[in-house]
């Protein structure tokens, strides 16, 4: 029979593990949803599929400010956020594995 203190330690370890696992699942869901949103933006954004007018000499190539560039800006922003999620997800997964190994070592 385990003492109450050992049982409470085990309960707290399991709670920490499941909270970390929940965070990894949230990041995974965020990454998948951002990826799908990025693909939808690539297919449906009017600035991506439309014809972009050549830059005029007076704009000096600053087409990012043009009305046709909205889709490109949206896709760039989504790709940036997806990159951040792709960086954070492996870090969270490593932390989860480290906590799991530490939990096994304490038992």
C-alpha positions as a Markdown table, in Angstrom:
| # | Residue | x | y | z |
|---|---|---|---|---|
| 1 | Unk | 0.0 | 0.0 | 0.0 |
| 2 | Unk | 1.3 | 3.4 | -0.9 |
| 3 | Unk | 1.2 | 6.3 | 1.5 |
| 4 | Unk | -1.0 | 9.3 | 0.8 |
| 5 | Unk | 2.0 | 11.5 | 0.1 |
| 6 | Unk | 3.3 | 9.1 | -2.6 |
| 7 | Unk | -0.2 | 9.0 | -4.1 |
| 8 | Unk | -0.4 | 12.8 | -4.2 |
| 9 | Unk | 3.0 | 13.0 | -5.8 |
| 10 | Unk | 1.9 | 10.6 | -8.5 |
| 11 | Unk | -1.3 | 12.4 | -9.1 |
| 12 | Unk | 0.5 | 15.7 | -9.5 |
| 13 | Unk | 3.1 | 14.2 | -11.9 |
| 14 | Unk | 0.3 | 12.8 | -14.0 |
| 15 | Unk | -1.5 | 16.1 | -14.0 |
| 16 | Unk | 1.6 | 17.9 | -15.2 |
| 17 | Unk | 2.1 | 15.3 | -17.9 |
| 18 | Unk | -1.4 | 15.5 | -19.2 |
| 19 | Unk | -1.4 | 19.3 | -19.2 |
| 20 | Unk | 1.8 | 19.3 | -21.2 |
| 21 | Unk | 0.3 | 16.7 | -23.6 |
| 22 | Unk | -2.8 | 18.9 | -23.9 |
| 23 | Unk | -0.5 | 21.9 | -24.9 |
| 24 | Unk | 1.2 | 19.8 | -27.6 |
| 25 | Unk | -2.2 | 18.7 | -28.9 |
| 26 | Unk | -3.3 | 22.4 | -29.1 |
| 27 | Unk | -0.2 | 23.4 | -31.0 |
| 28 | Unk | -0.7 | 20.5 | -33.4 |
| 29 | Unk | -4.3 | 21.5 | -34.0 |
| 30 | Unk | -3.2 | 25.1 | -34.5 |
| 31 | Unk | -0.5 | 24.0 | -37.0 |
| 32 | Unk | -2.9 | 21.9 | -39.0 |
| 33 | Unk | -5.6 | 24.6 | -39.1 |
| 34 | Unk | -3.1 | 27.2 | -40.1 |
| 35 | Unk | -1.8 | 24.9 | -42.9 |
| 36 | Unk | -5.3 | 24.4 | -44.2 |
| 37 | Unk | -6.0 | 28.1 | -44.0 |
| 38 | Unk | -2.8 | 28.8 | -45.9 |
| 39 | Unk | -3.7 | 26.4 | -48.6 |
| 40 | Unk | -7.2 | 27.9 | -48.8 |
| 41 | Unk | -5.7 | 31.4 | -49.0 |
| 42 | Unk | -3.4 | 30.3 | -51.8 |
| 43 | Unk | -6.4 | 28.9 | -53.8 |
| 44 | Unk | -9.0 | 31.6 | -53.0 |
| 45 | Unk | -7.1 | 34.9 | -52.5 |
| 46 | Unk | -7.8 | 37.3 | -55.3 |
| 47 | Unk | -4.3 | 38.8 | -55.2 |
| 48 | Unk | -2.8 | 35.4 | -55.8 |
| 49 | Unk | -4.8 | 34.1 | -58.7 |
| 50 | Unk | -5.5 | 37.4 | -60.4 |
| 51 | Unk | -3.3 | 39.2 | -62.8 |
| 52 | Unk | -0.9 | 41.5 | -61.2 |
| 53 | Unk | -0.2 | 44.7 | -63.1 |
| 54 | Unk | 3.5 | 45.4 | -63.9 |
| 55 | Unk | 5.0 | 48.1 | -61.6 |
| 56 | Unk | 5.0 | 51.6 | -62.9 |
| 57 | Unk | 8.1 | 53.7 | -62.9 |
| 58 | Unk | 6.6 | 56.1 | -60.4 |
| 59 | Unk | 6.1 | 53.3 | -57.8 |
| 60 | Unk | 9.8 | 52.2 | -57.9 |
| 61 | Unk | 8.7 | 48.5 | -57.5 |
| 62 | Unk | 6.7 | 49.0 | -54.3 |
| 63 | Unk | 3.9 | 46.7 | -55.5 |
| 64 | Unk | 3.3 | 45.5 | -51.9 |
| 65 | Unk | 1.3 | 48.7 | -51.4 |
| 66 | Unk | -0.9 | 48.0 | -54.5 |
| 67 | Unk | -4.5 | 46.8 | -54.3 |
| 68 | Unk | -3.5 | 43.5 | -55.9 |
| 69 | Unk | -1.0 | 42.6 | -53.1 |
| 70 | Unk | -3.6 | 41.8 | -50.4 |
| 71 | Unk | -3.5 | 38.1 | -51.0 |
| 72 | Unk | 0.3 | 37.9 | -51.0 |
| 73 | Unk | 0.4 | 39.7 | -47.7 |
| 74 | Unk | -2.2 | 37.4 | -46.2 |
| 75 | Unk | -0.3 | 34.3 | -47.4 |
| 76 | Unk | 3.0 | 35.7 | -46.1 |
| 77 | Unk | 1.5 | 36.3 | -42.7 |
| 78 | Unk | -0.1 | 32.9 | -42.5 |
| 79 | Unk | 3.2 | 31.3 | -43.6 |
| 80 | Unk | 5.1 | 33.2 | -40.9 |
| 81 | Unk | 2.7 | 32.0 | -38.1 |
| 82 | Unk | 2.8 | 28.5 | -39.4 |
| 83 | Unk | 6.6 | 28.7 | -39.2 |
| 84 | Unk | 6.4 | 29.8 | -35.6 |
| 85 | Unk | 4.1 | 26.8 | -34.8 |
| 86 | Unk | 6.4 | 24.5 | -36.6 |
| 87 | Unk | 9.2 | 25.7 | -34.3 |
| 88 | Unk | 7.3 | 25.5 | -31.1 |
| 89 | Unk | 5.7 | 22.1 | -31.6 |
| 90 | Unk | 9.0 | 20.1 | -31.5 |
| 91 | Unk | 10.1 | 22.0 | -28.5 |
| 92 | Unk | 6.9 | 21.2 | -26.6 |
| 93 | Unk | 7.2 | 17.6 | -27.7 |
| 94 | Unk | 10.8 | 17.3 | -26.4 |
| 95 | Unk | 9.7 | 18.9 | -23.1 |
| 96 | Unk | 6.9 | 16.4 | -22.8 |
| 97 | Unk | 9.3 | 13.5 | -23.4 |
| 98 | Unk | 11.7 | 14.9 | -20.9 |
| 99 | Unk | 9.0 | 15.1 | -18.3 |
| 100 | Unk | 7.9 | 11.6 | -19.0 |
| 101 | Unk | 11.4 | 10.2 | -18.6 |
| 102 | Unk | 11.8 | 12.2 | -15.4 |
| 103 | Unk | 8.6 | 10.7 | -14.1 |
| 104 | Unk | 9.7 | 7.2 | -14.9 |
| 105 | Unk | 13.1 | 7.8 | -13.2 |
| 106 | Unk | 11.4 | 9.0 | -10.0 |
| 107 | Unk | 9.2 | 5.9 | -9.7 |
